[in-house]
Amino acid sequence: MTATQKYLFDLQGYLLVEDVLTDQQCETAKRKITERMQPLEKTPNGYDANGTWHAAWGLLDAGEPFLSLIDHPRLTEVLTEIIGPKLRLEITYSFVRSKGCPQFEMHGGHRGGRVNFRYHVQGDRIFTGLTVVSFTLQDIAEEDGGFACIPGSHKCDFHVPPEDHKRLFAIDGPLVRNIAAPKGSAIIFTETLAHGAASWQGDEPRYGVFYKYNDRAATYGYRPYRLPSKETLAQLPPEKRIFFNGTWEAFGPEDNPHNEHAEA
């Protein structure tokens, strides 16, 4: 992680990393997502989706390019410095949103102190918990309705006052910035950052791919529902399979007490 990357992540709560996927990988990913996606009746905020929101789960079971992204060096060189040297991949999924869809309202924006939602800097190190990598499979301009956030909100120690929440967290409000990103890039952001998405305005659906990482000694979601299939795990090399180990930091099995290599 370069000094510039560290500065930008600490300042903004997110970092744009370009040239993570090739054009061919992006097109293959979109095709496989389209084959797996299912319509959602409701958006994550509870709005009627009306055919404009779809979800695809179990992306790792679809093979490449999703498997290559587990430990992509352009990502892990950042993640290991802001989370820790031992990473867990908690979940992978895709939301596909069509033109005019309901927005994904802003959420997060408070570092809270809990192990999964924390942010602080000590010395030359950044320490955060649950962290998201959002992959961009098409060119996205600010006005398209891709990733949106309130830069700097990941450091906030105060909750937004309820009477001002709607105004301050409005997608089109003065605090929110819509982030442009070129095809093949990734946006890495801490879950403590206030984030969401405006209504998608592009003619081609927005193919959002999300990988959520955590320290290997912590977990946020209930693991059995989030793991790849047993068949996929068995085919992964140890350096990738270790991202799905159980949760512990020490005093584990006799042959692997510190969670340093893949479970059998």
Secondary structure as GFF3:
##gff-version 3
##sequence-region A 1 264
A	DSSP	alpha_helix	3	12	.	.	.	ID=ss1
A	DSSP	beta_strand	14	17	.	.	.	ID=ss2
A	DSSP	alpha_helix	23	36	.	.	.	ID=ss3
A	DSSP	beta_strand	38	39	.	.	.	ID=ss4
A	DSSP	beta_strand	53	57	.	.	.	ID=ss5
A	DSSP	three_ten_helix	59	62	.	.	.	ID=ss6
A	DSSP	alpha_helix	73	82	.	.	.	ID=ss7
A	DSSP	beta_strand	87	97	.	.	.	ID=ss8
A	DSSP	beta_strand	104	107	.	.	.	ID=ss9
A	DSSP	beta_strand	119	122	.	.	.	ID=ss10
A	DSSP	beta_strand	125	128	.	.	.	ID=ss11
A	DSSP	beta_strand	131	136	.	.	.	ID=ss12
A	DSSP	three_ten_helix	142	144	.	.	.	ID=ss13
A	DSSP	beta_strand	147	149	.	.	.	ID=ss14
A	DSSP	three_ten_helix	153	155	.	.	.	ID=ss15
A	DSSP	three_ten_helix	162	164	.	.	.	ID=ss16
A	DSSP	alpha_helix	165	168	.	.	.	ID=ss17
A	DSSP	beta_strand	177	178	.	.	.	ID=ss18
A	DSSP	beta_strand	186	190	.	.	.	ID=ss19
A	DSSP	beta_strand	195	197	.	.	.	ID=ss20
A	DSSP	beta_strand	206	215	.	.	.	ID=ss21
A	DSSP	three_ten_helix	223	225	.	.	.	ID=ss22
A	DSSP	alpha_helix	230	235	.	.	.	ID=ss23
A	DSSP	alpha_helix	238	241	.	.	.	ID=ss24
A	DSSP	three_ten_helix	242	244	.	.	.	ID=ss25
###
